[in-house]
Amino acid sequence: MNLKKIEEIIQQSENLDVLYVEDNIDARTHTLEVLKDFFASVDTAVDGKEAYEMLQKIDYDLLITDINMPKINGIDLITKLRQHNEHISVLVLSAYNEPTYFIETIKLGIDGYLLKPLDISQFVDSIYRTVHRIQISKENSQYKASLVELVKKKTQELKHTYHYDQLTNLPNRLSLEQSIESDNQESIIVLDINKFSTINNLYGVKIGDRILHDIAALLKSILPKNYKMYRLSGDQFACLSHINQELKEYQMTAQSILDTLTSFPIKIIIDEHEIEINISATISIVNQNSEHRLLEYADMALNYAKKTHQSIIVYSKEISLEEQYKKELNAIKLVKHALEEDRLVPFFQPIIKTSGETTYECLARIIAKDGKIISPFFFIDGVKKTKYYAELTRVMIKKAFDVFENTATSFSINLSYEDISNESIITYIKELIDTQNMAKNLILEIVESESIDNFELIKNFIAQMKGLGVRIALDDFGSGYSNFSYLMELKPDYIKIDGSLIKDIDTNKESYIITKTISNFSKELNIEVIAEYIHSKEVHEKAKELNIVGFQGFYLGEPKQEITKD
């Protein structure tokens, strides 16, 4: 038992008022004895009705309530309470056999659970976290009440906050822009941590912040003395040198940064497991540029480097916006001619189920005039903002429907946020489902994208499609917007775990633990899990140890234009 935590709880809860609600007299008596060891003031109520009346009279800091009670049960009590008090902390006493209440209580914004019968270790941890949050909330309230006076007294501190990042204590973007202008800087190094949103989604923002803090400290410790480091945004950092240097010196510094990040993984502890998080980055260098557009050019170079899978890139005019426009025009021409000449075709990659069933994911390809197969990587981004993107989607959907019409085979089609936002596309899908009677065969894969800015739109779309009998899969789970709370809200039939987690599941303990956690959580929600990127026998065998029902990857079958059956 963590005695330090207990001491902190007792110290922090000295002035807290607690209301404990339990109708069972034996349970109430036993739990009350434990609570009084931690809290100086604990009132009790024997049912939800009495508790609600007490809550209206007394401003309690913490409500601890059972679920199954006469008159007003715990769920209804919290619901009524939230209508006029959104801030009170709530802990729910929950038995292992009450899973139906789990999602309801989460939606009501409770702070946590206390297991029945009491598990003292879990009890201490839950009480510790909740009391800590209450104290922070109280401190915030006190801070707000004295804000006017603080503004007068803390002018210098606020000025520091205005120019410095609070997490890393590094100068921020504003400070960087001022340095560039005042010092006539012509060179910069900008670093972007790859897929950092995945770390936040998998481990939580708190751990993500700690990792960013550690990265900043690590980089600051290895930078040459002539450099000053800045934090631009969530996962971007910049470095300025106060002396003029040759390009090769900037490149050497960039390589040193990259080598340091890859050589020193960040270690975190989750559920008593030590996990090493390997950090990779993309670095852009802008050198000897007198146009005062350093950040703009650095950003262009970063985007280009990510698309072309380069770790370090030096900005040049070839990767400017003008060059990107040319590539987009080429992509538009490619898709336009492919649509006119019927050279946009679906390829099919098998998904092997543990049940023995094989389903197929439909993937867009363009057949070039010389017979070469062109991947969407070379044209999708270039046409997304044009009329050809919607036409491309319609053609792919229609051709996929035609292939699987009058069969019992299930097939999946990828839909992006742009597709779901297009009412004409959704109407077209509904018409085809109706005319070709394909609802029972169809699986719609919602593709992860950082462009998603209307979560309600996604929820409504899923509800519409499931109402028609269509199944829903979330693609690339473990990256971007995907996280556990979204799973509970979206209620998909399947999730497809992102290939970045699966690809080294046989050798990377961290990837294995994360995949196992996702899989077990999904099973509890009756969501089937599919593993992508099965590229070897070893990865396949390792994935089969988990609660995974479907497997997809080149080891099991490459995308092909024709469906071949054994």
Phi, psi and omega in degrees: 000139183276097183294328179297318178298317181298317179299319180294320179299311182299318181294315184282337184264009184304321183252019181267140176257126186240138172245124181247126184241120180202128182274337181279118187295322180293313179297321181295316181297314182295312183293323180299321179299319179292315181300321182292342175288339185250328186241139180284331185232110179227116173261157181234152172225148186266350176200174184295325181295312180297321180297317182296320178296322179290323180293332178285338183263327186239138180271083181285152176272330186216132174249126174244116188225146170284169178263304184276105181216156177286166177068291174228120180282174186298320181297312180294324178299313181294321180299312179296319181298318183294341180292334180230357178215096183273351192256340182297137178282142183227130171244137182251130172281120188224134173272160180298337185266024180239049184293337183294337181272350187301307184291321180299317182290326177298316181297332180278357173077037178287164183269341180166189184232150169241123185286145175245129354294160187301129169257111192298324179294314179294324179300313181297316181298315182294315179297320180300310181297318183291315179298321178298316179295320179298318180295320178297317179298318179296319179296321178298319180296318179296322179297315181297322182296331182251020186299319183301314180293323180295323180300320180293321187273337189245036182302318182292322179294320179294323177297320176298316179298324182295329185251356184231145177285132186289327184286313186258349185062022174271153172304144185263190184298319179301315179298321178297313181299321178293322179294318179300316183288314186287328183261004182051046180293140180238000181220149181204151170244127178239132184241133179237121178288124185292131173052041181292334178299330177296318178298315178299317183290324183278319187253345181100155184295324182299313178291322177302318178296319180296321179295318177299319178299316181293321178297314180301315180295320180296312182294319180298327182287337184253353180289141174302155186296338181279001180255148170239138186254145181227152170255119184277314183202198185313307185234023180240138178231156178227153179229129176243140174258136181272005172234152179289139181224160172282159181304319183298330179289322175296320180295321178296319178295316179299318180295322178297318177299313182297315180297321180295315181298318183283338183271340184235083179297148178278133182255133177226161179246124176229122180051044177069008176258131174275124182242131176264124179257115180278123183260132172236161184213162172243133185235132175244147179235129171245123187234136174054050179247117186261012184273000182058037177235038186302310184293321179298313181290323178297321179294318176302314182297320178300313180300318180294317180299320180293319180294326183260007175058045175254142181276321179230135181218144176255129181298138173215166182297336180295338180249022178286176178301323180300319179292323178295322178299320179298317180294322177295320177298320178296320178296318180298315178298317180301311182291319180303311181291324179297320178291318180295326185256012177056046179251010171269119186228152173274137167255157188233125177246129184287147171242113186270121182265152177293339179285350184100347180283148173239124174249172185226136172266132182267124186238133184284137174219151172249131176269112179293164182298334178270008178091355180291141179270125183251123180285153177302338179308328186268357182217339187298307183300326182290339184247001186301330182261017180243169179293339183288337181296313179296321179294320177301316180298315180299315181298316180298317180297312182298315182293323178294316178301317182295323181295320187260002177297142179064026173237167176261008185277134177275146180218154182238145179236136179278133174235131177270172176300323178298322178295313183293332179283348183265106184301325181293326177294315181296318177299319180297317179299315180299319180297317180293321177302319182288310186287328183255004175052057189247006186303319185290338180270336196272134171236125179258120179265118177273118187275130178301140178202138177287351181280354181293119179231007179223086184294327179297325178300317179297314180300316181294321178298314180299317179299318178299310184293318180293330175295335178272354181098007180276142177269153185238136174236142172261119182274156174057038181294136185107004177222162173056231187283349189286133172201176188297322182295325177295324178302315182292328180279319185279330178052057177287167175277327181223154162235146176248112184290134186301141182299335179296335176272323187282327193302329181237030183298338181278344183235343185251109182299323180299312180298321180296314182296317180297314180298319179297318179297313179300315183296315181294319179297317180296322179298320178298331180264010181059037176253126181279145186248135177240134179259124175269170173063039173281097189251359180206164178298320183297316178295319180298313182296320181293319180295328181291345178287342185261176181280058183251131186257346183219147184226136184218135179163169185297334178296327182263339180165126178277157175298132180225156182286332179247146177272122178250134180244139179291000000 
